[in-house]
Amino acid sequence: MSRQAVNISRRRVGVLRQGGSAAGVSLLKRSGNLKALVLGLGVVFVSSAFPAAAALPEDAATTAAPAEDFNKASGVVIQAAVQALAPGLVRIETVGGAQPQEGVDEDDPETEAPRPRAAPFRDTPGSSFRLADGPTTGVIWSADGLIVTSSFNFVRDPLVISVVLPDGRRVAADLVARDQVHKVALLKVDATGLHVPRWAPMSDVRVGQTTLALGLGFGSREPAVSAGVVSAVGRMSGTCVQTDALLSPVNYGGPLADLEGRIIGLCVPMAQRPGELAGIEMYDSGVGFALTAERVRAIVAGLETGRSVYRGWLGIQVDARRPDAVIVDRIADPSPMRDAGAQRGDRIIGVSGRRIGHYGHFVQALALAPAGMSVRLQIVRGEQTLELTVKLVRAEELGPLPEDPPEPFDPADPHGQQPPEQP
């Protein structure tokens, strides 16, 4: 891979275009190894962010290595990391797997993608825009052809899945299974001897460390790279790392890596609200998410069985006029909540032992819960506190919601707002 061919974002690391200089290579040799240089460069990145705090006394500056040497060497480090990662990445092109703007076509099966306006429950809330059938990135998971990627272009079953391998070969791929909760898909290609990149354990990930997001788009065999930092860990109920590296659909399914060329997370189209699919407002926003290595490993173990995972639903809507509480307003029939004996006016105060104080708590508690999972709901009904055990189901298993009642639920409220769509 030529250094000139690597497309490195100038954001945060604008001087990296100088990375191939002799001075940078010399410093790399003086460091003894890549890891030592990575540690040294951590000081450079910090000093560039806080120039006043990092200013050296004049006598110290005369003995320190010139700043430009470190800047040039940073390019060498990033390019070395990209070179380590690139043989383990593939470009994925699909036809027919995207989410239509207004739901499925008239002649498509209703089970594929419920219409957002016609059905209150759907697996991709917040994504009524059209997802492009453009390329995404995948990471080679096994030498015999398993590829892990995001489910961004697999909301529906694609008509065609084409994978471009690191050596330039284009091969057909089969969709093994997908996890629509965590936005992951597992593919299989007929190939052997593929390079499997290294993954870093979560114990090695620190807030503030430099990250690289790689993606393969149309027209290039070399990955595009954007640099950033780990903004937070433990996001999305502990499943994700957050980064400010610029992410867009070309990065989805690709790696978020460290400067040693290890993958610290799989970039997925998570929105800031758990369980939702990132829309165009999230592209290159500086708020991106990557599933940790441990979470990806657990997800792939399940997907290898061929069983897909879908978002779980209760089948209720709550009263929008009570933001400080979760009050059941309407119940779909059939639905798990109807079967469990829930009633209109029930106040949900807990989910499987987790306290629920308002609607946001409720969404977070259920956002990553898959269909088939049973949850315990603690509810208040009149003077009683009850517990209901409810098994979540897929969206298409839910019946319609009843018509709005003739009388408002809260007569003291002069505003008749429509209840929000609810899992």
C-alpha positions as CSV (number, residue, x, y, z in Angstrom):
1,M,0.0,0.0,0.0
2,S,1.5,3.4,-1.0
3,R,1.5,6.1,1.6
4,Q,0.1,8.5,-0.9
5,A,-2.9,6.2,-1.5
6,V,-4.0,6.2,2.1
7,N,-6.7,8.8,2.4
8,I,-6.2,10.2,5.9
9,S,-8.7,12.8,7.3
10,R,-7.0,16.1,8.2
11,R,-9.2,16.5,11.1
12,R,-7.1,16.4,14.3
13,V,-4.0,15.2,12.5
14,G,-3.6,17.8,9.7
15,V,0.2,17.3,9.5
16,L,0.0,13.6,8.7
17,R,0.5,14.2,5.1
18,Q,4.2,14.5,6.0
19,G,4.2,11.1,7.5
20,G,6.4,9.5,4.9
21,S,9.4,11.8,5.5
22,A,12.9,10.5,6.3
23,A,12.8,12.3,9.6
24,G,9.7,10.5,10.6
25,V,11.2,7.1,9.6
26,S,14.3,8.0,11.5
27,L,12.4,8.7,14.7
28,L,10.5,5.4,14.2
29,K,13.8,3.6,14.1
30,R,15.1,5.4,17.2
31,S,11.9,4.4,19.1
32,G,12.9,0.8,18.9
33,N,9.4,-0.4,18.1
34,L,5.9,0.8,17.1
35,K,4.4,0.5,20.6
36,A,7.1,2.7,22.1
37,L,6.5,5.3,19.5
38,V,2.8,5.1,19.9
39,L,3.2,5.9,23.6
40,G,5.5,8.8,22.7
41,L,3.1,10.2,20.2
42,G,0.3,10.2,22.8
43,V,2.2,13.1,24.3
44,V,2.3,14.9,21.0
45,F,-1.5,14.6,20.5
46,V,-2.1,15.9,24.0
47,S,0.3,18.8,23.5
48,S,-1.4,19.8,20.2
49,A,-4.7,20.0,22.0
50,F,-3.4,22.0,24.9
51,P,-0.5,24.1,23.4
52,A,-0.3,26.5,26.4
53,A,0.0,23.7,28.9
54,A,2.5,21.9,26.8
55,A,4.9,24.7,26.3
56,L,8.4,23.8,27.3
57,P,10.9,26.1,29.0
58,E,13.5,27.4,26.6
59,D,16.3,25.2,28.0
60,A,14.2,22.1,27.9
61,A,13.2,22.9,24.3
62,T,16.8,22.9,23.2
63,T,17.2,19.2,24.3
64,A,13.8,17.9,23.2
65,A,13.3,16.3,19.8
66,P,12.0,18.8,17.3
67,A,8.2,18.9,17.3
68,E,8.1,18.4,13.5
69,D,9.9,15.1,14.0
70,F,7.0,13.9,16.1
71,N,4.5,15.2,13.7
72,K,6.1,13.5,10.8
73,A,6.5,10.3,12.8
74,S,2.8,10.3,13.6
75,G,2.0,9.8,10.0
76,V,4.4,6.8,9.9
77,V,2.6,5.3,12.9
78,I,-0.9,5.8,11.4
79,Q,0.2,4.4,8.0
80,A,1.7,1.4,9.8
81,A,-1.6,0.8,11.6
82,V,-3.5,1.1,8.3
83,Q,-1.2,-1.3,6.6
84,A,-1.7,-3.8,9.4
85,L,-5.5,-3.5,9.2
86,A,-6.1,-3.2,5.4
87,P,-5.5,-7.0,4.6
88,G,-8.4,-7.8,7.0
89,L,-11.0,-5.5,5.4
90,V,-13.5,-6.0,2.6
91,R,-15.9,-3.8,0.6
92,I,-19.5,-4.9,0.6
93,E,-21.9,-3.9,-2.1
94,T,-25.6,-4.8,-2.0
95,V,-28.7,-4.4,-4.1
96,G,-32.1,-4.3,-2.5
97,G,-31.2,-4.5,1.2
98,A,-31.9,-0.9,2.2
99,Q,-34.8,0.6,4.1
100,P,-37.3,2.4,1.8
101,Q,-38.3,5.9,2.9
102,E,-42.0,5.1,3.3
103,G,-41.8,1.3,4.0
104,V,-42.0,-1.5,1.5
105,D,-43.4,-1.4,-2.0
106,E,-46.9,-2.3,-2.6
107,D,-46.0,-5.8,-3.8
108,D,-43.5,-6.6,-1.1
109,P,-44.4,-8.9,1.8
110,E,-45.6,-7.0,4.8
111,T,-43.3,-8.9,7.1
112,E,-40.2,-7.5,5.5
113,A,-40.6,-3.9,6.7
114,P,-43.8,-2.6,8.3
115,R,-44.8,0.8,6.9
116,P,-43.7,3.5,9.4
117,R,-47.0,5.4,8.9
118,A,-49.3,2.3,8.7
119,A,-47.8,0.4,11.6
120,P,-46.8,1.9,15.0
121,F,-44.2,-0.8,15.7
122,R,-41.2,-1.3,13.5
123,D,-37.6,-2.6,13.8
124,T,-35.9,0.6,12.7
125,P,-37.5,3.5,14.5
126,G,-36.2,6.9,13.6
127,S,-35.1,5.8,10.1
128,S,-37.9,6.7,7.8
129,F,-35.4,8.2,5.3
130,R,-34.0,6.0,2.6
131,L,-30.8,4.2,3.4
132,A,-28.6,4.2,0.3
133,D,-27.6,1.0,-1.4
134,G,-24.0,2.2,-1.4
135,P,-20.9,0.2,-0.3
136,T,-20.1,-0.5,3.3
137,T,-17.1,-2.1,5.0
138,G,-16.7,-5.5,6.5
139,V,-14.0,-7.2,8.7
140,I,-12.8,-10.7,8.0
141,W,-13.7,-12.7,11.1
142,S,-12.3,-16.1,10.1
143,A,-9.8,-17.4,7.5
144,D,-12.4,-19.6,5.9
145,G,-14.7,-16.7,4.8
146,L,-16.8,-15.4,7.7
147,I,-17.2,-11.6,7.5
148,V,-18.7,-9.4,10.2
149,T,-20.2,-6.1,9.2
150,S,-23.1,-3.8,10.1
151,S,-26.7,-4.4,9.3
152,F,-27.0,-1.0,7.7
153,N,-27.6,-2.4,4.2
154,F,-29.4,-5.5,5.5
155,V,-32.6,-4.1,6.9
156,R,-34.2,-6.3,4.2
157,D,-32.8,-9.3,2.4
158,P,-30.6,-8.0,-0.4
159,L,-31.1,-9.4,-3.9
160,V,-27.4,-9.4,-4.4
161,I,-24.4,-9.3,-2.0
162,S,-21.0,-8.8,-3.6
163,V,-17.8,-8.7,-1.6
164,V,-14.4,-7.3,-2.8
165,L,-11.6,-9.1,-1.1
166,P,-8.3,-7.4,-0.2
167,D,-6.6,-8.9,-3.2
168,G,-9.2,-7.4,-5.5
169,R,-11.2,-10.5,-6.2
170,R,-15.0,-10.0,-6.3
171,V,-17.0,-12.8,-4.8
172,A,-20.7,-13.5,-4.0
173,A,-21.6,-13.6,-0.4
174,D,-24.4,-15.2,1.6
175,L,-26.2,-13.6,4.5
176,V,-25.8,-16.0,7.5
177,A,-27.8,-14.0,10.0
178,R,-28.2,-10.5,11.3
179,D,-28.7,-8.8,14.7
180,Q,-31.0,-5.9,14.2
181,V,-30.7,-4.9,17.8
182,H,-26.9,-4.3,17.8
183,K,-26.9,-3.5,14.0
184,V,-24.6,-6.4,13.0
185,A,-24.7,-8.8,10.1
186,L,-22.6,-12.0,9.4
187,L,-21.7,-12.9,5.9
188,K,-20.0,-16.0,4.3
189,V,-17.9,-16.1,1.2
190,D,-16.3,-19.0,-0.5
191,A,-12.7,-18.3,0.2
192,T,-9.9,-19.6,2.4
193,G,-6.6,-18.3,3.8
194,L,-8.0,-14.9,4.5
195,H,-6.1,-12.6,6.9
196,V,-7.9,-12.1,10.3
197,P,-7.0,-8.8,12.0
198,R,-6.2,-8.5,15.7
199,W,-8.8,-7.2,18.2
200,A,-8.0,-5.3,21.4
201,P,-9.7,-6.3,24.6
202,M,-11.8,-3.6,26.3
203,S,-9.3,-3.6,29.2
204,D,-6.8,-1.9,26.8
205,V,-9.2,0.9,25.8
206,R,-8.9,4.3,27.5
207,V,-10.9,7.5,27.1
208,G,-8.8,10.0,25.2
209,Q,-6.7,7.5,23.3
210,T,-6.3,8.1,19.5
211,T,-8.6,6.1,17.3
212,L,-8.7,5.4,13.5
213,A,-11.9,4.7,11.7
214,L,-11.4,2.9,8.3
215,G,-13.8,2.4,5.5
216,L,-13.8,1.2,1.9
217,G,-15.9,3.1,-0.6
218,F,-16.4,3.0,-4.4
219,G,-13.4,3.4,-6.6
220,S,-10.6,2.6,-4.2
221,R,-8.9,-0.5,-2.9
222,E,-7.3,1.5,-0.1
223,P,-9.2,2.4,3.0
224,A,-10.2,6.0,3.8
225,V,-9.1,6.9,7.3
226,S,-10.5,9.4,9.8
227,A,-8.8,10.0,13.1
228,G,-10.2,11.0,16.5
229,V,-10.2,9.9,20.1
230,V,-12.2,7.6,22.4
231,S,-14.8,10.0,23.7
232,A,-16.4,7.6,26.2
233,V,-16.6,3.9,27.1
234,G,-19.5,1.8,28.3
235,R,-22.1,3.5,26.0
236,M,-25.3,1.9,24.9
237,S,-25.7,-0.2,28.1
238,G,-22.0,-1.0,28.1
239,T,-21.9,-2.4,24.6
240,C,-20.2,0.4,22.8
241,V,-17.2,2.8,22.6
242,Q,-18.0,6.3,21.6
243,T,-15.6,8.2,19.3
244,D,-15.4,11.6,17.7
245,A,-13.8,10.2,14.6
246,L,-16.0,11.0,11.6
247,L,-18.3,8.1,10.7
248,S,-20.6,7.7,7.8
249,P,-22.1,4.7,5.9
250,V,-18.8,3.8,4.3
251,N,-17.4,3.2,7.8
252,Y,-20.3,1.1,9.1
253,G,-19.1,-2.4,9.5
254,G,-15.5,-1.3,9.5
255,P,-13.0,-1.1,12.3
256,L,-12.4,1.5,15.0
257,A,-8.7,0.8,15.6
258,D,-5.9,1.9,17.9
259,L,-2.5,3.0,16.7
260,E,-1.1,-0.5,17.1
261,G,-3.4,-1.7,14.3
262,R,-5.7,-3.5,16.6
263,I,-9.5,-3.3,16.3
264,I,-11.1,-1.8,19.5
265,G,-14.6,-1.8,18.1
266,L,-16.9,-2.5,15.1
267,C,-18.5,0.8,13.8
268,V,-22.2,0.4,13.8
269,P,-25.1,2.9,12.9
270,M,-26.3,3.4,16.5
271,A,-28.1,6.7,17.2
272,Q,-27.6,8.6,20.4
273,R,-30.9,7.2,21.6
274,P,-30.3,3.4,22.3
275,G,-31.9,1.0,19.8
276,E,-32.4,3.4,17.0
277,L,-30.7,3.4,13.6
278,A,-28.4,6.4,13.0
279,G,-29.8,8.8,10.4
280,I,-28.2,11.3,8.1
281,E,-28.0,13.7,11.0
282,M,-25.4,11.5,12.6
283,Y,-23.1,11.2,9.5
284,D,-19.7,12.8,10.2
285,S,-21.2,14.4,13.3
286,G,-18.4,13.6,15.7
287,V,-20.6,11.2,17.6
288,G,-20.1,7.6,16.5
289,F,-20.3,4.2,18.2
290,A,-18.4,1.0,17.9
291,L,-19.3,-2.3,19.5
292,T,-16.5,-3.7,21.7
293,A,-14.6,-6.8,20.8
294,E,-16.2,-8.8,23.6
295,R,-19.7,-7.8,22.4
296,V,-18.9,-8.6,18.8
297,R,-17.6,-12.0,19.8
298,A,-20.7,-12.9,21.7
299,I,-23.0,-11.6,18.8
300,V,-21.1,-13.6,16.2
301,A,-21.3,-16.8,18.2
302,G,-25.1,-16.5,18.1
303,L,-25.3,-15.5,14.4
304,E,-23.1,-18.4,13.4
305,T,-26.0,-20.7,14.2
306,G,-28.0,-19.0,11.4
307,R,-30.6,-17.4,13.7
308,S,-31.2,-13.7,13.3
309,V,-31.9,-11.4,16.2
310,Y,-34.7,-8.8,16.1
311,R,-35.8,-6.0,18.4
312,G,-38.3,-7.0,21.0
313,W,-41.6,-5.3,21.5
314,L,-44.1,-5.1,24.3
315,G,-46.9,-3.7,22.1
316,I,-48.0,-0.6,24.0
317,Q,-48.1,3.1,23.8
318,V,-47.7,5.4,26.8
319,D,-49.3,8.6,27.7
320,A,-47.3,11.5,26.2
321,R,-48.8,14.0,28.7
322,R,-46.9,12.4,31.6
323,P,-43.2,12.8,30.8
324,D,-42.4,12.2,34.5
325,A,-44.0,8.7,34.5
326,V,-44.6,5.7,32.2
327,I,-48.4,5.2,32.0
328,V,-49.8,2.6,29.7
329,D,-52.3,4.3,27.4
330,R,-53.1,1.8,24.6
331,I,-52.3,-1.9,24.2
332,A,-52.1,-3.7,20.9
333,D,-54.2,-6.8,20.4
334,P,-52.7,-9.3,20.2
335,S,-49.5,-8.4,22.1
336,P,-47.4,-9.7,25.0
337,M,-48.8,-7.0,27.3
338,R,-52.4,-7.9,26.5
339,D,-51.5,-11.6,27.2
340,A,-49.9,-10.6,30.5
341,G,-53.0,-8.8,31.7
342,A,-51.8,-5.2,31.5
343,Q,-54.4,-2.6,31.7
344,R,-54.8,1.0,30.5
345,G,-53.6,3.3,33.3
346,D,-50.9,0.9,34.7
347,R,-47.9,2.8,35.8
348,I,-44.6,1.0,35.0
349,I,-42.0,1.6,37.7
350,G,-39.5,-1.1,37.0
351,V,-38.1,-3.4,34.3
352,S,-36.4,-6.5,35.6
353,G,-35.4,-4.8,38.8
354,R,-34.2,-1.6,37.1
355,R,-36.0,1.5,38.4
356,I,-38.1,3.4,35.8
357,G,-38.7,7.0,36.7
358,H,-39.6,8.4,33.3
359,Y,-40.0,7.5,29.6
360,G,-36.2,7.9,28.9
361,H,-35.4,5.2,31.5
362,F,-38.0,2.9,30.0
363,V,-36.6,3.3,26.5
364,Q,-33.0,2.6,27.7
365,A,-34.1,-0.4,29.6
366,L,-35.7,-2.1,26.6
367,A,-33.7,-0.7,23.7
368,L,-31.3,-3.6,23.3
369,A,-33.7,-6.3,24.4
370,P,-34.3,-8.9,21.6
371,A,-37.5,-10.6,20.6
372,G,-37.9,-13.8,22.6
373,M,-36.4,-12.3,25.8
374,S,-38.6,-12.3,28.9
375,V,-38.7,-9.2,31.1
376,R,-40.3,-8.5,34.5
377,L,-42.3,-5.4,34.7
378,Q,-43.1,-3.8,38.1
379,I,-46.3,-1.8,37.8
380,V,-48.6,0.2,40.0
381,R,-52.3,-0.3,39.5
382,G,-54.5,1.7,41.9
383,E,-53.2,0.8,45.4
384,Q,-51.5,-2.4,44.3
385,T,-48.0,-3.0,43.1
386,L,-47.8,-5.9,40.7
387,E,-45.2,-7.8,38.7
388,L,-45.9,-9.0,35.1
389,T,-43.6,-11.4,33.2
390,V,-43.7,-10.5,29.5
391,K,-42.0,-12.2,26.6
392,L,-41.0,-9.7,23.9
393,V,-42.0,-10.4,20.3
394,R,-41.1,-9.2,16.8
395,A,-43.0,-6.2,15.4
396,E,-44.9,-8.2,12.9
397,E,-46.4,-10.4,15.6
398,L,-48.2,-7.4,17.1
399,G,-51.8,-6.6,16.3
400,P,-53.2,-3.1,15.9
401,L,-53.6,-0.6,18.6
402,P,-57.2,0.3,19.6
403,E,-58.8,3.5,18.4
404,D,-58.3,6.5,20.7
405,P,-60.8,6.4,23.6
406,P,-63.7,8.9,23.4
407,E,-62.7,10.5,26.7
408,P,-59.1,11.8,27.4
409,F,-57.2,9.7,29.8
410,D,-56.5,12.7,32.0
411,P,-59.5,15.0,32.1
412,A,-57.5,17.7,33.9
413,D,-55.1,18.0,30.9
414,P,-56.4,20.5,28.3
415,H,-54.0,19.2,25.6
416,G,-54.9,16.0,23.7
417,Q,-51.4,15.0,22.5
418,Q,-50.9,11.7,20.6
419,P,-49.1,9.1,22.6
420,P,-45.6,8.4,21.3
421,E,-44.8,5.2,19.5
422,Q,-43.5,2.8,22.1
423,P,-41.7,-0.6,22.2
